[in-house]
Amino acid sequence: MIDLVVKFPVDDHVLSELHAAAFEGEPEVQPWAERLERWALTWVGAFSNHRLVGFVQVCWDGGAHAFVLDTAVHPEFGRRGIGQQLVAAAASEARQAGCEWLHVDFEPHLAAFYLDACGFRPTQAGLLKLR
């Protein structure tokens, strides 16, 4: 059973470990709690027996536009619909906050997830690498 929790108390070590596992990287502790409190409209965690197994955050412009970031599910819990549940919860939170649009950027291999499973539609966008 998976429990979704909105704006759960964030442990930087735990979320950094989940992020590293989901994105096949080396765990490097990031200041998640500080960043989320300062910049996020909301965030949602997926928990299995009190273990964080999924995460998504929503940032926004303070108005009509919100942005999905950092959708992550631990590989041990993949392919169970957790990511889709997280994005749906994030969309609901953004809608309740009065946002009109929810944006997401993704790599090509995630198109089926975001476009088919989560209901986003493709748009043209631009990206500028800063570093």
Backbone torsions as a table, in degrees:
resi	resn	phi	psi	omega
1	MET	NA	134.7	-179.7
2	ILE	-110.8	131.1	175.4
3	ASP	-109.0	129.1	175.1
4	LEU	-95.4	132.2	-178.7
5	VAL	-129.0	122.2	179.3
6	VAL	-84.9	135.8	177.9
7	LYS	49.8	47.1	177.2
8	PHE	-67.9	155.1	175.6
9	PRO	-65.2	121.9	-172.6
10	VAL	-91.5	129.4	171.0
11	ASP	-100.9	115.6	-176.0
12	ASP	-56.0	-38.8	-179.5
13	HIS	-66.5	-46.0	-177.5
14	VAL	-64.7	-46.7	-179.2
15	LEU	-68.0	-36.6	177.0
16	SER	-63.7	-39.4	177.7
17	GLU	-65.5	-43.1	177.4
18	LEU	-61.1	-47.2	-178.5
19	HIS	-59.5	-44.3	179.0
20	ALA	-63.0	-42.6	179.5
21	ALA	-64.7	-43.7	-177.0
22	ALA	-67.8	-34.2	-177.2
23	PHE	-106.3	14.7	176.1
24	GLU	51.5	47.3	178.9
25	GLY	-117.7	179.3	176.0
26	GLU	-84.3	134.7	178.6
27	PRO	-63.4	121.3	174.7
28	GLU	-133.2	116.8	-174.7
29	VAL	-65.0	124.8	178.9
30	GLN	-110.8	155.2	179.2
31	PRO	-81.3	62.0	-175.9
32	TRP	-57.9	-49.3	-174.8
33	ALA	-57.9	-46.5	179.8
34	GLU	-62.8	-45.8	-179.4
35	ARG	-62.4	-46.0	-177.5
36	LEU	-63.9	-45.0	179.4
37	GLU	-60.6	-36.0	-176.0
38	ARG	-83.3	-39.5	-167.9
39	TRP	-115.6	-20.1	-172.5
40	ALA	-88.9	142.5	168.3
41	LEU	-69.9	-44.2	179.6
42	THR	-161.7	170.7	171.3
43	TRP	-149.7	156.3	-177.4
44	VAL	-135.3	134.7	175.3
45	GLY	-112.7	145.6	173.2
46	ALA	-106.7	126.1	-176.0
47	PHE	-121.6	137.4	173.1
48	SER	-121.2	113.4	-176.5
49	ASN	51.4	46.4	177.5
50	HIS	70.3	6.9	176.8
51	ARG	-97.1	128.8	177.0
52	LEU	-71.1	116.8	-178.5
53	VAL	-120.4	-5.4	179.0
54	GLY	-158.0	157.0	-175.1
55	PHE	-158.3	147.8	168.1
56	VAL	-152.1	148.9	173.7
57	GLN	-125.8	157.9	176.4
58	VAL	-127.7	120.6	172.1
59	CYS	-103.3	166.6	-178.0
60	TRP	-154.7	172.9	179.4
61	ASP	-97.4	6.6	-177.5
62	GLY	82.9	3.4	-178.0
63	GLY	-136.8	-118.9	-171.6
64	ALA	-84.7	-16.8	-171.2
65	HIS	-111.8	131.6	174.6
66	ALA	-126.3	158.1	-172.2
67	PHE	-134.9	126.1	175.6
68	VAL	-79.7	131.4	178.5
69	LEU	-137.7	150.8	168.3
70	ASP	60.4	32.1	175.3
71	THR	-60.6	123.1	-175.4
72	ALA	-145.2	136.3	173.4
73	VAL	-131.4	133.5	178.8
74	HIS	-59.7	136.2	-177.7
75	PRO	-54.1	-31.6	178.0
76	GLU	-65.0	-17.7	-176.6
77	PHE	-115.7	13.4	-178.8
78	GLY	-70.0	159.6	175.7
79	ARG	63.5	32.1	177.9
80	ARG	-121.0	6.0	179.7
81	GLY	86.1	6.4	-178.1
82	ILE	-66.5	-44.0	178.7
83	GLY	-58.8	-43.4	179.0
84	GLN	-63.5	-40.9	177.5
85	GLN	-63.5	-40.8	178.6
86	LEU	-62.4	-46.7	-179.0
87	VAL	-65.9	-39.0	177.1
88	ALA	-62.7	-41.8	177.8
89	ALA	-65.3	-40.2	177.8
90	ALA	-62.7	-42.7	178.3
91	ALA	-62.4	-42.5	178.5
92	SER	-61.1	-44.2	178.9
93	GLU	-62.8	-42.6	179.1
94	ALA	-64.7	-40.7	177.9
95	ARG	-61.7	-45.6	179.9
96	GLN	-63.5	-28.1	178.5
97	ALA	-80.1	-3.9	178.0
98	GLY	95.9	7.5	178.4
99	CYS	-70.5	146.3	178.7
100	GLU	-100.4	-28.3	-175.6
101	TRP	-130.0	140.6	173.9
102	LEU	-121.7	117.5	-177.1
103	HIS	-100.8	154.0	171.0
104	VAL	-151.1	138.7	170.7
105	ASP	-107.0	144.4	-179.1
106	PHE	-154.6	158.1	176.1
107	GLU	-78.4	155.3	-175.0
108	PRO	-52.3	-36.7	-177.4
109	HIS	-69.0	-9.5	178.1
110	LEU	-102.3	6.6	-177.9
111	ALA	-59.3	-45.0	-179.0
112	ALA	-61.0	-38.4	179.4
113	PHE	-64.7	-55.8	-174.4
114	TYR	-73.6	-39.2	-176.5
115	LEU	-81.9	-46.8	-176.2
116	ASP	-85.4	-54.1	-173.9
117	ALA	-74.5	-37.5	-174.3
118	CYS	-100.9	-11.4	173.6
119	GLY	86.4	11.6	174.7
120	PHE	-71.5	155.6	174.6
121	ARG	-112.0	148.5	-178.6
122	PRO	-69.5	144.7	175.2
123	THR	-139.1	165.7	172.3
124	GLN	-85.9	140.5	178.5
125	ALA	-147.9	168.5	178.2
126	GLY	-124.8	158.9	-179.6
127	LEU	-141.9	132.1	177.9
128	LEU	-121.5	117.9	178.4
129	LYS	-76.5	125.6	-176.6
130	LEU	-100.2	-23.0	178.2
131	ARG	-142.4	NA	NA
